[in-house]
């Protein structure tokens, strides 16, 4: 995350007469992106677990319908 912050400041410094607000905006955007990348390993398993729970509920519904049709 620190690398992305330094990179954003360096890119903003290369631009012709960047303002402090512009540099802060680029820094803020890079921090948000790096935080999102850092959260991906945490969020992905949670989403996968939610999908598995949803699929198991659908299987239970399908099983109930099939048993109803067999009678």
Biopython code that builds the backbone (N, CA, C, O; Angstrom):
import numpy as np
from Bio.PDB.StructureBuilder import StructureBuilder

atoms = [
    (1, "UNK", "N", (0.827, -1.187, 0.000)),
    (1, "UNK", "CA", (0.000, 0.000, 0.000)),
    (1, "UNK", "C", (0.872, 1.252, 0.000)),
    (1, "UNK", "O", (0.548, 2.246, -0.649)),
    (2, "UNK", "N", (1.974, 1.191, 0.731)),
    (2, "UNK", "CA", (2.878, 2.334, 0.759)),
    (2, "UNK", "C", (3.498, 2.590, -0.599)),
    (2, "UNK", "O", (3.730, 3.737, -0.980)),
    (3, "UNK", "N", (3.769, 1.509, -1.337)),
    (3, "UNK", "CA", (4.352, 1.638, -2.670)),
    (3, "UNK", "C", (3.387, 2.374, -3.603)),
    (3, "UNK", "O", (3.799, 3.249, -4.364)),
    (4, "UNK", "N", (2.112, 2.018, -3.542)),
    (4, "UNK", "CA", (1.133, 2.691, -4.399)),
    (4, "UNK", "C", (1.023, 4.162, -4.027)),
    (4, "UNK", "O", (0.845, 5.006, -4.904)),
    (5, "UNK", "N", (1.127, 4.484, -2.742)),
    (5, "UNK", "CA", (1.060, 5.866, -2.293)),
    (5, "UNK", "C", (2.245, 6.651, -2.830)),
    (5, "UNK", "O", (2.081, 7.761, -3.337)),
    (6, "UNK", "N", (3.442, 6.078, -2.721)),
    (6, "UNK", "CA", (4.636, 6.751, -3.237)),
    (6, "UNK", "C", (4.567, 6.924, -4.750)),
    (6, "UNK", "O", (4.942, 7.969, -5.283)),
    (7, "UNK", "N", (4.084, 5.891, -5.435)),
    (7, "UNK", "CA", (3.955, 5.954, -6.884)),
    (7, "UNK", "C", (2.988, 7.052, -7.305)),
    (7, "UNK", "O", (3.248, 7.777, -8.265)),
    (8, "UNK", "N", (1.872, 7.176, -6.592)),
    (8, "UNK", "CA", (0.894, 8.206, -6.924)),
    (8, "UNK", "C", (1.483, 9.599, -6.726)),
    (8, "UNK", "O", (1.242, 10.490, -7.540)),
    (9, "UNK", "N", (2.239, 9.795, -5.673)),
    (9, "UNK", "CA", (2.866, 11.102, -5.425)),
    (9, "UNK", "C", (3.901, 11.408, -6.494)),
    (9, "UNK", "O", (3.991, 12.544, -6.959)),
    (10, "UNK", "N", (4.684, 10.410, -6.890)),
    (10, "UNK", "CA", (5.694, 10.622, -7.936)),
    (10, "UNK", "C", (5.046, 10.981, -9.267)),
    (10, "UNK", "O", (5.519, 11.876, -9.967)),
    (11, "UNK", "N", (3.964, 10.287, -9.622)),
    (11, "UNK", "CA", (3.263, 10.589, -10.883)),
    (11, "UNK", "C", (2.704, 11.998, -10.842)),
    (11, "UNK", "O", (2.808, 12.741, -11.819)),
    (12, "UNK", "N", (2.113, 12.367, -9.720)),
    (12, "UNK", "CA", (1.547, 13.710, -9.600)),
    (12, "UNK", "C", (2.639, 14.771, -9.641)),
    (12, "UNK", "O", (2.409, 15.871, -10.143)),
    (13, "UNK", "N", (3.824, 14.458, -9.120)),
    (13, "UNK", "CA", (4.925, 15.422, -9.119)),
    (13, "UNK", "C", (5.467, 15.666, -10.520)),
    (13, "UNK", "O", (5.949, 16.758, -10.822)),
    (14, "UNK", "N", (5.388, 14.648, -11.379)),
    (14, "UNK", "CA", (5.888, 14.782, -12.747)),
    (14, "UNK", "C", (5.000, 15.721, -13.563)),
    (14, "UNK", "O", (5.476, 16.395, -14.477)),
    (15, "UNK", "N", (3.723, 15.762, -13.233)),
    (15, "UNK", "CA", (2.799, 16.607, -13.981)),
    (15, "UNK", "C", (3.193, 18.070, -13.855)),
    (15, "UNK", "O", (3.869, 18.465, -12.904)),
    (16, "UNK", "N", (2.770, 18.854, -14.810)),
    (16, "UNK", "CA", (3.146, 20.245, -14.839)),
    (16, "UNK", "C", (2.394, 21.014, -13.761)),
    (16, "UNK", "O", (1.171, 21.142, -13.829)),
    (17, "UNK", "N", (3.101, 21.519, -12.784)),
    (17, "UNK", "CA", (2.577, 22.340, -11.681)),
    (17, "UNK", "C", (1.333, 21.733, -11.040)),
    (17, "UNK", "O", (0.266, 22.347, -11.072)),
    (18, "UNK", "N", (1.450, 20.549, -10.464)),
    (18, "UNK", "CA", (0.272, 19.992, -9.796)),
    (18, "UNK", "C", (-0.022, 20.726, -8.496)),
    (18, "UNK", "O", (0.891, 21.160, -7.794)),
    (19, "UNK", "N", (-1.291, 20.856, -8.190)),
    (19, "UNK", "CA", (-1.666, 21.513, -6.940)),
    (19, "UNK", "C", (-1.647, 20.489, -5.809)),
    (19, "UNK", "O", (-1.661, 19.282, -6.051)),
    (20, "UNK", "N", (-1.615, 20.977, -4.585)),
    (20, "UNK", "CA", (-1.615, 20.083, -3.425)),
    (20, "UNK", "C", (-2.908, 19.270, -3.366)),
    (20, "UNK", "O", (-2.893, 18.103, -2.976)),
    (21, "UNK", "N", (-4.016, 19.884, -3.750)),
    (21, "UNK", "CA", (-5.297, 19.180, -3.752)),
    (21, "UNK", "C", (-5.308, 18.026, -4.734)),
    (21, "UNK", "O", (-5.864, 16.962, -4.462)),
    (22, "UNK", "N", (-4.678, 18.256, -5.889)),
    (22, "UNK", "CA", (-4.620, 17.193, -6.902)),
    (22, "UNK", "C", (-3.772, 16.031, -6.407)),
    (22, "UNK", "O", (-4.138, 14.869, -6.583)),
    (23, "UNK", "N", (-2.637, 16.346, -5.787)),
    (23, "UNK", "CA", (-1.770, 15.290, -5.255)),
    (23, "UNK", "C", (-2.506, 14.512, -4.172)),
    (23, "UNK", "O", (-2.419, 13.285, -4.127)),
    (24, "UNK", "N", (-3.223, 15.205, -3.305)),
    (24, "UNK", "CA", (-3.991, 14.528, -2.248)),
    (24, "UNK", "C", (-5.110, 13.672, -2.842)),
    (24, "UNK", "O", (-5.397, 12.594, -2.321)),
    (25, "UNK", "N", (-5.739, 14.129, -3.914)),
    (25, "UNK", "CA", (-6.801, 13.351, -4.555)),
    (25, "UNK", "C", (-6.236, 12.054, -5.142)),
    (25, "UNK", "O", (-6.835, 10.989, -4.993)),
    (26, "UNK", "N", (-5.091, 12.147, -5.804)),
    (26, "UNK", "CA", (-4.461, 10.945, -6.359)),
    (26, "UNK", "C", (-4.037, 10.010, -5.234)),
    (26, "UNK", "O", (-4.207, 8.795, -5.337)),
    (27, "UNK", "N", (-3.488, 10.568, -4.168)),
    (27, "UNK", "CA", (-3.068, 9.744, -3.028)),
    (27, "UNK", "C", (-4.271, 9.031, -2.412)),
    (27, "UNK", "O", (-4.188, 7.849, -2.079)),
    (28, "UNK", "N", (-5.381, 9.742, -2.260)),
    (28, "UNK", "CA", (-6.589, 9.149, -1.683)),
    (28, "UNK", "C", (-7.117, 8.022, -2.559)),
    (28, "UNK", "O", (-7.500, 6.966, -2.054)),
    (29, "UNK", "N", (-7.137, 8.243, -3.867)),
    (29, "UNK", "CA", (-7.607, 7.205, -4.787)),
    (29, "UNK", "C", (-6.709, 5.969, -4.731)),
    (29, "UNK", "O", (-7.206, 4.843, -4.737)),
    (30, "UNK", "N", (-5.406, 6.169, -4.677)),
    (30, "UNK", "CA", (-4.497, 5.019, -4.627)),
    (30, "UNK", "C", (-4.644, 4.265, -3.309)),
    (30, "UNK", "O", (-4.530, 3.040, -3.288)),
    (31, "UNK", "N", (-4.892, 4.969, -2.218)),
    (31, "UNK", "CA", (-5.097, 4.302, -0.927)),
    (31, "UNK", "C", (-6.386, 3.490, -0.960)),
    (31, "UNK", "O", (-6.421, 2.369, -0.452)),
    (32, "UNK", "N", (-7.447, 4.038, -1.552)),
    (32, "UNK", "CA", (-8.703, 3.301, -1.656)),
    (32, "UNK", "C", (-8.531, 2.034, -2.493)),
    (32, "UNK", "O", (-9.044, 0.975, -2.133)),
    (33, "UNK", "N", (-7.818, 2.142, -3.598)),
    (33, "UNK", "CA", (-7.593, 0.979, -4.464)),
    (33, "UNK", "C", (-6.748, -0.068, -3.747)),
    (33, "UNK", "O", (-7.051, -1.259, -3.819)),
    (34, "UNK", "N", (-5.700, 0.355, -3.062)),
    (34, "UNK", "CA", (-4.855, -0.617, -2.359)),
    (34, "UNK", "C", (-5.609, -1.282, -1.211)),
    (34, "UNK", "O", (-5.386, -2.459, -0.931)),
    (35, "UNK", "N", (-6.495, -0.548, -0.547)),
    (35, "UNK", "CA", (-7.309, -1.156, 0.509)),
    (35, "UNK", "C", (-8.271, -2.185, -0.069)),
    (35, "UNK", "O", (-8.500, -3.232, 0.536)),
    (36, "UNK", "N", (-8.832, -1.893, -1.231)),
    (36, "UNK", "CA", (-9.723, -2.850, -1.880)),
    (36, "UNK", "C", (-8.967, -4.116, -2.264)),
    (36, "UNK", "O", (-9.476, -5.223, -2.087)),
    (37, "UNK", "N", (-7.767, -3.959, -2.782)),
    (37, "UNK", "CA", (-6.943, -5.117, -3.138)),
    (37, "UNK", "C", (-6.590, -5.913, -1.887)),
    (37, "UNK", "O", (-6.573, -7.143, -1.923)),
    (38, "UNK", "N", (-6.312, -5.232, -0.791)),
    (38, "UNK", "CA", (-5.962, -5.918, 0.456)),
    (38, "UNK", "C", (-7.151, -6.674, 1.034)),
    (38, "UNK", "O", (-6.964, -7.700, 1.688)),
    (39, "UNK", "N", (-8.370, -6.190, 0.808)),
    (39, "UNK", "CA", (-9.566, -6.841, 1.349)),
    (39, "UNK", "C", (-10.055, -8.011, 0.501)),
    (39, "UNK", "O", (-10.861, -8.814, 0.973)),
    (40, "UNK", "N", (-9.593, -8.122, -0.713)),
    (40, "UNK", "CA", (-10.073, -9.176, -1.605)),
    (40, "UNK", "C", (-9.913, -10.584, -1.025)),
    (40, "UNK", "O", (-10.852, -11.373, -1.134)),
    (41, "UNK", "N", (-8.779, -10.943, -0.416)),
    (41, "UNK", "CA", (-8.670, -12.300, 0.156)),
    (41, "UNK", "C", (-9.642, -12.550, 1.315)),
    (41, "UNK", "O", (-9.948, -13.699, 1.631)),
    (42, "UNK", "N", (-10.116, -11.494, 1.937)),
    (42, "UNK", "CA", (-11.072, -11.644, 3.035)),
    (42, "UNK", "C", (-12.498, -11.732, 2.510)),
    (42, "UNK", "O", (-13.298, -12.525, 3.006)),
    (43, "UNK", "N", (-12.812, -10.925, 1.517)),
    (43, "UNK", "CA", (-14.179, -10.848, 1.002)),
    (43, "UNK", "C", (-14.522, -12.057, 0.128)),
    (43, "UNK", "O", (-15.650, -12.546, 0.180)),
    (44, "UNK", "N", (-13.576, -12.544, -0.669)),
    (44, "UNK", "CA", (-13.858, -13.638, -1.605)),
    (44, "UNK", "C", (-14.371, -14.902, -0.917)),
    (44, "UNK", "O", (-15.354, -15.468, -1.394)),
    (45, "UNK", "N", (-13.762, -15.383, 0.182)),
    (45, "UNK", "CA", (-14.309, -16.575, 0.830)),
    (45, "UNK", "C", (-15.701, -16.355, 1.416)),
    (45, "UNK", "O", (-16.523, -17.272, 1.436)),
    (46, "UNK", "N", (-15.963, -15.150, 1.887)),
    (46, "UNK", "CA", (-17.295, -14.856, 2.436)),
    (46, "UNK", "C", (-18.343, -14.934, 1.335)),
    (46, "UNK", "O", (-19.419, -15.496, 1.538)),
    (47, "UNK", "N", (-18.037, -14.375, 0.177)),
    (47, "UNK", "CA", (-18.970, -14.433, -0.947)),
    (47, "UNK", "C", (-19.172, -15.882, -1.389)),
    (47, "UNK", "O", (-20.291, -16.289, -1.701)),
    (48, "UNK", "N", (-18.090, -16.655, -1.414)),
    (48, "UNK", "CA", (-18.188, -18.067, -1.795)),
    (48, "UNK", "C", (-19.069, -18.832, -0.804)),
    (48, "UNK", "O", (-19.884, -19.658, -1.216)),
    (49, "UNK", "N", (-18.916, -18.569, 0.484)),
    (49, "UNK", "CA", (-19.739, -19.212, 1.498)),
    (49, "UNK", "C", (-21.217, -18.851, 1.327)),
    (49, "UNK", "O", (-22.088, -19.709, 1.472)),
    (50, "UNK", "N", (-21.491, -17.609, 1.026)),
    (50, "UNK", "CA", (-22.877, -17.183, 0.795)),
    (50, "UNK", "C", (-23.471, -17.918, -0.398)),
    (50, "UNK", "O", (-24.627, -18.340, -0.355)),
    (51, "UNK", "N", (-22.693, -18.074, -1.458)),
    (51, "UNK", "CA", (-23.171, -18.810, -2.635)),
    (51, "UNK", "C", (-23.453, -20.273, -2.306)),
    (51, "UNK", "O", (-24.439, -20.840, -2.778)),
    (52, "UNK", "N", (-22.579, -20.889, -1.488)),
    (52, "UNK", "CA", (-22.798, -22.285, -1.092)),
    (52, "UNK", "C", (-24.068, -22.429, -0.263)),
    (52, "UNK", "O", (-24.832, -23.375, -0.460)),
    (53, "UNK", "N", (-24.298, -21.510, 0.651)),
    (53, "UNK", "CA", (-25.517, -21.552, 1.473)),
    (53, "UNK", "C", (-26.745, -21.402, 0.588)),
    (53, "UNK", "O", (-27.723, -22.132, 0.752)),
    (54, "UNK", "N", (-26.702, -20.469, -0.341)),
    (54, "UNK", "CA", (-27.824, -20.257, -1.251)),
    (54, "UNK", "C", (-28.084, -21.509, -2.093)),
    (54, "UNK", "O", (-29.233, -21.902, -2.292)),
    (55, "UNK", "N", (-27.011, -22.129, -2.585)),
    (55, "UNK", "CA", (-27.159, -23.339, -3.405)),
    (55, "UNK", "C", (-27.762, -24.478, -2.588)),
    (55, "UNK", "O", (-28.607, -25.217, -3.093)),
    (56, "UNK", "N", (-27.340, -24.629, -1.336)),
    (56, "UNK", "CA", (-27.898, -25.710, -0.516)),
    (56, "UNK", "C", (-29.374, -25.481, -0.232)),
    (56, "UNK", "O", (-30.144, -26.438, -0.152)),
    (57, "UNK", "N", (-29.777, -24.225, -0.078)),
    (57, "UNK", "CA", (-31.206, -23.925, 0.119)),
    (57, "UNK", "C", (-32.007, -24.264, -1.139)),
    (57, "UNK", "O", (-33.122, -24.778, -1.055)),
    (58, "UNK", "N", (-31.436, -23.976, -2.283)),
    (58, "UNK", "CA", (-32.118, -24.303, -3.545)),
    (58, "UNK", "C", (-32.243, -25.822, -3.708)),
    (58, "UNK", "O", (-33.251, -26.306, -4.223)),
    (59, "UNK", "N", (-31.230, -26.573, -3.275)),
    (59, "UNK", "CA", (-31.280, -28.035, -3.357)),
    (59, "UNK", "C", (-32.401, -28.566, -2.470)),
    (59, "UNK", "O", (-33.124, -29.481, -2.864)),
    (60, "UNK", "N", (-32.547, -28.000, -1.280)),
    (60, "UNK", "CA", (-33.615, -28.425, -0.383)),
    (60, "UNK", "C", (-34.990, -28.154, -0.996)),
    (60, "UNK", "O", (-35.898, -28.978, -0.887)),
    (61, "UNK", "N", (-35.138, -26.995, -1.642)),
    (61, "UNK", "CA", (-36.403, -26.670, -2.312)),
    (61, "UNK", "C", (-36.680, -27.651, -3.453)),
    (61, "UNK", "O", (-37.806, -28.122, -3.612)),
    (62, "UNK", "N", (-35.665, -27.951, -4.234)),
    (62, "UNK", "CA", (-35.827, -28.883, -5.355)),
    (62, "UNK", "C", (-36.175, -30.272, -4.843)),
    (62, "UNK", "O", (-36.995, -30.965, -5.444)),
    (63, "UNK", "N", (-35.565, -30.684, -3.748)),
    (63, "UNK", "CA", (-35.855, -31.991, -3.165)),
    (63, "UNK", "C", (-37.315, -32.074, -2.704)),
    (63, "UNK", "O", (-37.974, -33.097, -2.893)),
    (64, "UNK", "N", (-37.806, -31.008, -2.108)),
    (64, "UNK", "CA", (-39.201, -30.973, -1.665)),
    (64, "UNK", "C", (-40.153, -31.069, -2.853)),
    (64, "UNK", "O", (-41.159, -31.775, -2.786)),
    (65, "UNK", "N", (-39.843, -30.368, -3.932)),
    (65, "UNK", "CA", (-40.703, -30.400, -5.134)),
    (65, "UNK", "C", (-40.697, -31.791, -5.740)),
    (65, "UNK", "O", (-41.749, -32.309, -6.115)),
    (66, "UNK", "N", (-39.522, -32.399, -5.839)),
    (66, "UNK", "CA", (-39.425, -33.749, -6.436)),
    (66, "UNK", "C", (-40.182, -34.771, -5.593)),
    (66, "UNK", "O", (-40.884, -35.624, -6.137)),
    (67, "UNK", "N", (-40.046, -34.693, -4.288)),
    (67, "UNK", "CA", (-40.794, -35.622, -3.410)),
    (67, "UNK", "C", (-42.297, -35.414, -3.556)),
    (67, "UNK", "O", (-43.070, -36.370, -3.491)),
    (68, "UNK", "N", (-42.707, -34.175, -3.750)),
    (68, "UNK", "CA", (-44.124, -33.885, -3.943)),
    (68, "UNK", "C", (-44.643, -34.460, -5.253)),
    (68, "UNK", "O", (-45.793, -34.893, -5.321)),
    (69, "UNK", "N", (-43.824, -34.472, -6.280)),
    (69, "UNK", "CA", (-44.217, -35.003, -7.579)),
    (69, "UNK", "C", (-44.279, -36.536, -7.558)),
    (69, "UNK", "O", (-45.062, -37.138, -8.293)),
    (70, "UNK", "N", (-43.459, -37.158, -6.722)),
    (70, "UNK", "CA", (-43.441, -38.613, -6.670)),
    (70, "UNK", "C", (-44.705, -39.190, -6.008)),
    (70, "UNK", "O", (-45.058, -40.343, -6.255)),
    (71, "UNK", "N", (-45.360, -38.423, -5.202)),
    (71, "UNK", "CA", (-46.547, -38.905, -4.484)),
    (71, "UNK", "C", (-47.726, -38.898, -5.359)),
    (71, "UNK", "O", (-48.817, -39.271, -4.928)),
]
sb = StructureBuilder()
sb.init_structure("model")
sb.init_model(0)
sb.init_chain("A")
sb.init_seg("    ")
for serial, (resi, resn, name, xyz) in enumerate(atoms, 1):
    if name == "N":
        sb.init_residue(resn, " ", resi, " ")
    sb.init_atom(name, np.array(xyz, "f"), 0.0, 1.0, " ", f" {name:<3s}", serial, name[0])
structure = sb.get_structure()
